[in-house]
Amino acid sequence: MPNHTLRIAGKAVNLHGALVDPNFRASRVLCADPWDFVSLWLKREHKDDALFYWEQAHHFYDATVSLPDLSSPLTSYYCFLNATKALLTANGQTFKENHGVGGRSKGAKKALDNEIVDFQGGGILPALCKFLGEPDNAGKEFTLKDIFWQIPFIHRAYCLTYKGSTELFMPLIKTGFMRRDGSKEAWFQAKVDKRYVNAHTKSNIQPGFELFEADGVYEIRRKRRFKWSGRNIEDSLSNFETYHKQIRRRIVPIYASENRWYLKKSVTEHDKLTNSQLVLIFAAMHRLSELSRYDPILFSGHFKVNHNWLLSEFIKSSPNQFVYGMASEITGLEFIKPDAF
């Protein structure tokens, strides 16, 4: 079908890091450290209480940087807790002060599937779930292994740790939104490296996506369309934001120098957890912070078995991933890291 790239004010529209209220008209924010930018943004918006929580989160983040893996989950978690309070407060959301998540170990073996995360019905994590429009999983329990499988920035480490595990994420390249020539019909589309295309791909991208090939180039597109008219930009943006929120439940980022996007595949148990990675990172780090604080000897045992690298990757990588995601949700802006640090 003849089509062209969807643009706003001459700029190609792409996926956005914010789930709830993305600003597609604003330029992306290029920064190695979103802390100061968000602080200034909150000051300009006169959100003093949210600013307090954000700066408290920053203090815990700074403390985390200098701590070893055995100790840093405690300060990382309190960074996440306060950043979440900043988000909720900035958006006028009420929440109970309890954490809304608990944890426990079962069995004597040091294994991630013996570390249990219990989701609760009230508190800060359920309030985050509500804000993001996600299930709060109240009364449900998941293992750290369950949660780690669903987090894209450690998924390669997960698959290398647990040989033979099913890959959950398909990397996408050249993502964007297309509009049919001479029509209001528009949709999401992305290229897929042919290395990731096999006999199962058409079923794995269901429901809602289709695979097609032209001249050896493979692409996927969203079956559902939305209406776009340059003459009615406000209604078009409203339609687009609803559409974007729906596809972002399946298409997830890794924050990097040029944010990378992945499609969550429909494979066995893919829907056991349907939350975004902000919720999953928060819940997993809470359990690790409990181990670090209350049972550090047991926790140290997890670094002496086969999942030690996976655990270390999560502990080291999650603070930046969480903070960039939170910065995007608070401001509605798209954040990317510069190429060099």
N, C-alpha and C positions, 0 to 999 in steps of 0.2 A: 504494500500500500504506500503511495507517495505520502511522505510525512516530513516534519521538520522539528527541530529542537524547540521546546517551549522556553520562552524568555520573558523576563519582567524588566522593563526599562532597559532593554538591550542586553541584559545579563542572563545567561543560561541558568535555569532553575535546576537545583540538584537536591539530593537528600539532605536532611538537616539533623544535627545532633540532639535537638530538643524534641521531646515527645508531645508536650502539652501545649505550648504557645510559641511555636517557632516564628521568628521574624524573617521572612523570605526577601524582604526588600533591603535589609541592612547588609553591609559588607561583612565578610568573615573577619574574626579577630585572630590575628597571628601573634601568639605570645608563648614564650617558654614557661611562663608562670601566670596563671589566671587570677592569683590571689589579689594583687593590687588593683587589677582592672575591675573585678567584681566589687571590691571594697569601695572604689570610687563611684561605681554605678549605684550601689546601695545608698551612698551619701547623697548623690544627686536626686535619688528618688525619695529621700527623707525616710528611709526605712531603718531607723536607728536600732531597734531590737534585733532585726535580722542581721544588721552590720555587726552587732556584738557577737552573735553566734558564729558568724562567718570568720571574724578575727580570732575567736576562741578556737575554731577549727584549724586555722592557720598555725596557731601556737602548737597545737598537738601534732600537726604535720611536720613542723620544724623539729620537734623532739623525735619524731619517728625516724627521720633521716639518719640520725647518729646512732640508732639502736640496732643490735643484731636481730636476726630473724626470731629468736626465741623470746625476745622482749617487745619488739615493735608492734605486734598485733594489738597490744593494749592501747598504745597511743594512737595507732591507726584507727581503731574502732571509735575512740572518742573524737577524733577528727571527723569521721563519717557521721557520727551522731550529731555533732554541732552543725556540720554543713547541712544536714537534713533539716534541723531546726531552723536554720537560716532560710532555706527554701520554703518551708511551711509557713513561717512567720511572715516572710516577704509577700506571700500570697494570701494572707489573712486566714490561714487554716488553723483550726483549733486541734490540740492533741493532748493526750495524757502524758505525763512525764516518764512513765515506765517505758522500758525499751520495746516491749511488744514481741520479744523473741527470747527463747531460752535454749539450753543445750545440755547434753549429757553424753557420757561414754557408755558403751555396752561391751561386754566381753573383755578378755585380757589382751587380745591381739591388737597391736598397733596398726590400725587400718582406717582409711578414710570412710569406709562404709560401716565402721563402728562408732563414728562420731555423729551424733544425732543433733539436728537443729529443729526445735519445736517452735512453730509459728503460733502466735497468740492473737486474741481478738481485740485487744486494745493497747494503745501506746504509740510510740513514734514510728515504728516500722509499718504497722497497719495504716497509720495516717499517710505515710509516703505512698503506700499501695493505692489508697483511695485517691490521692492527688493525681497519680499517674493513670488512674482508671483501670487498675489491675486487681485481680483477686487477692485477698489478704491471707488466704490459706489457713485461716483460723482453725486451730485444733488439729492441723496436719503436721506430720513430721517428715523430714527428708534427711538424707545423709550428706556429709560433705562431699562424698563422691558423686551423688546425684547432682548437687549444685555445681561442682567444678566442671562437670561435663557440659553444662549449659552456658558457660562463660567463654566468649569468643577469644579473648586475649591470652588465655592459657589452654585453649583447646588443642593446639599442636602438642604442647607439653603433656596434656592428658593422654592423647593417643599414643605418644611415645612411651608413656609410663605404663599404660594398660594396653599391651599388645593385643591386637585383634578387636579393639573396641570400635564401634561404629562412628564414623565421622559425621558430626551433626551440622557443620557449617560449610556452605559452598561459597568460595570467594567470587566476588563480582568485580568486573572492570568496566570502566567507562559507563557509570550509571547516569541516568537522567530521565527526563520526562519528554514525551513526544506528543505532537499534535498532528492529526490528519490534515493534509492540505485541503483548504476550502471547507473546513468543518470545525465545529466546536469540540469534537471528540478528542480527548487526550488521555494518556496512560503512562505508567512507569515502564522503563525498559533498561536492560543492562546486558553487556557482553559477558560471556562465560568462557574461560580458557578450555579448550577442547580436552585437556587432560582430565577435567572434572566431569566430562560427559560420558555416560555409559548407558547400559541397557535399563538401569533403574532411574535415570535422571527424570524422565517424564513423570513418573509416579512420585518421586521424592520431592518435587517442587509443588505438588498439589497440597491443599486445594488453592485455587486462585491464580496460579501462574502457568504459563505454557512455554514450551521450548520450540524454537524454530532455527533453521540453518539456511544460510545463503552463501554460496561460494566458499564453503569451508569455515565460515564464521558462525559461531553459535551464540544465540541471544535468548534471553528470557524476557517475557513481558507479563504484566498484570492483565488478567482477562477483563476485570472490571474497569470501566472507563469513568472519567469525570468530564464535566463541561467547562470549557474555558473560552471566554470572549474578551478580547482586548478592549472592547467598548464598554464592558461592565466589569471593571477590574475588581471591585470590592466583592461582588457575588462570586466571581471566579476564584478569588483568593480564599473565600469561605469554603467553597466546594473543594478546593485543592487541599486546604488544611485538614479537612475531615478525611480525605483520601490518603493523605500523607500519614496521618496518625494510624490508619488501619494497616498500611503496608509496613510501617515501622515496628509493628508487633512481630513481624517475621524477618525484617531486614535490620541488622544490628551493626553498630560501628566498633572499630578499634581506633581510638584517638591516636593520631600519629602526625607526621609532617604533612601528609595528605590523607585525610581520614579514609580508612579502608572499610568497605562494606561487605557484609556476608548475609546470605540467605539461610535461614534456619530450615533445614530439610524436614520433611515428614517421614520419619523413620520410627521404628519401635520405641515407645516411651518418650518420643519427642515432646508430647503434650503433658508429661507428668508434672512439669513446672512450666507455666506460661508467663512468668514475670520477666521484666526487663532486667538488664544486668545491674542497674543501680540497687535494686531490691536484693538480688542474689549476692552481690558483693557485701552489702550491709549485713545480711544474715550470716554469711560464711565467716566474715571477720568477727562478728560477735562471738561465735563459738570458739574461734582461735584466741580471742582476748580472754575468754573464760579459762581456757587451758593455760594461757600464759600467766594469768593472775593467780588462779587457785590450785593448779596442779602442774607446775613447770617441769617436774621430773617426768611425769607421764608425757607431757608435750615434747620434751627433748627426745623421747623415744621415737617420735614420728620422723625425726631427722636421721634416723639410723636404719631406715627400711627403704623399700624400692620407690616409694612416692615422695622421697625427700626433695627431689628437684622440682616436682610439680608444686609442692607446698611452698617452697622457697620462691618460685616464680610468681605465685599468687600474692604472697606477702610483699614482695618487692614491687610488683607491677600495679597492684590494685589501687594504691593511693592516688597515683596520677590519673588513672582511668576514671576513678570515682570523682575526683575533683573536677576534671574537665567536663564530665557529664553533668555534675551539679551546677557548674558555672553556666552551662548552656541552658539548663532548666530555669535557673534564677533570672537570667537576663533575656532569654529568648534568642540569643545570638549563637552563631556557629564558631566554635573555637578550634583552631588547628595549631600544632606545634611547628616551630620553624625547623628547617632542615638540619641546622647545626646547633649544638649546645655548647 
